[in-house]
Amino acid sequence: MGYTVYILYSKSCMKFYIGQTQDIHNRLNEHNAEETTSIRHCIPWALVWKEELETRSQAMAIEKKIKSRGAERFLADFAIFLK
């Protein structure tokens, strides 16, 4: 089973969340079920970008790259505008 790097967006808080998981559907449900304490006040979260990779180390490298650059700048390369 591979890993997915993902970016979520909350319109209510106008914030991004970047993460990686083996089960993107379950993870999105956890976020929207308020199971992620640090971001539960910003539900609902919408999946705006994802990339599937073979290994966790690859996923962690992409996640780190996105976090260091910032989700909004990263998404601008894909012409994804949310605001």
Secondary structure as a PSIPRED ss2 file (coil, helix, strand):
# PSIPRED VFORMAT (PSIPRED V4.0)

   1 M C   1.000  0.000  0.000
   2 G C   1.000  0.000  0.000
   3 Y E   0.000  0.000  1.000
   4 T E   0.000  0.000  1.000
   5 V E   0.000  0.000  1.000
   6 Y E   0.000  0.000  1.000
   7 I E   0.000  0.000  1.000
   8 L E   0.000  0.000  1.000
   9 Y E   0.000  0.000  1.000
  10 S E   0.000  0.000  1.000
  11 K C   1.000  0.000  0.000
  12 S C   1.000  0.000  0.000
  13 C C   1.000  0.000  0.000
  14 M C   1.000  0.000  0.000
  15 K E   0.000  0.000  1.000
  16 F E   0.000  0.000  1.000
  17 Y E   0.000  0.000  1.000
  18 I E   0.000  0.000  1.000
  19 G E   0.000  0.000  1.000
  20 Q E   0.000  0.000  1.000
  21 T E   0.000  0.000  1.000
  22 Q C   1.000  0.000  0.000
  23 D C   1.000  0.000  0.000
  24 I H   0.000  1.000  0.000
  25 H H   0.000  1.000  0.000
  26 N H   0.000  1.000  0.000
  27 R H   0.000  1.000  0.000
  28 L H   0.000  1.000  0.000
  29 N H   0.000  1.000  0.000
  30 E H   0.000  1.000  0.000
  31 H H   0.000  1.000  0.000
  32 N H   0.000  1.000  0.000
  33 A C   1.000  0.000  0.000
  34 E C   1.000  0.000  0.000
  35 E C   1.000  0.000  0.000
  36 T C   1.000  0.000  0.000
  37 T H   0.000  1.000  0.000
  38 S H   0.000  1.000  0.000
  39 I H   0.000  1.000  0.000
  40 R H   0.000  1.000  0.000
  41 H H   0.000  1.000  0.000
  42 C H   0.000  1.000  0.000
  43 I C   1.000  0.000  0.000
  44 P C   1.000  0.000  0.000
  45 W C   1.000  0.000  0.000
  46 A E   0.000  0.000  1.000
  47 L E   0.000  0.000  1.000
  48 V E   0.000  0.000  1.000
  49 W E   0.000  0.000  1.000
  50 K E   0.000  0.000  1.000
  51 E E   0.000  0.000  1.000
  52 E E   0.000  0.000  1.000
  53 L E   0.000  0.000  1.000
  54 E C   1.000  0.000  0.000
  55 T C   1.000  0.000  0.000
  56 R H   0.000  1.000  0.000
  57 S H   0.000  1.000  0.000
  58 Q H   0.000  1.000  0.000
  59 A H   0.000  1.000  0.000
  60 M H   0.000  1.000  0.000
  61 A H   0.000  1.000  0.000
  62 I H   0.000  1.000  0.000
  63 E H   0.000  1.000  0.000
  64 K H   0.000  1.000  0.000
  65 K H   0.000  1.000  0.000
  66 I H   0.000  1.000  0.000
  67 K H   0.000  1.000  0.000
  68 S H   0.000  1.000  0.000
  69 R H   0.000  1.000  0.000
  70 G C   1.000  0.000  0.000
  71 A H   0.000  1.000  0.000
  72 E H   0.000  1.000  0.000
  73 R H   0.000  1.000  0.000
  74 F H   0.000  1.000  0.000
  75 L H   0.000  1.000  0.000
  76 A H   0.000  1.000  0.000
  77 D C   1.000  0.000  0.000
  78 F C   1.000  0.000  0.000
  79 A C   1.000  0.000  0.000
  80 I C   1.000  0.000  0.000
  81 F C   1.000  0.000  0.000
  82 L C   1.000  0.000  0.000
  83 K C   1.000  0.000  0.000
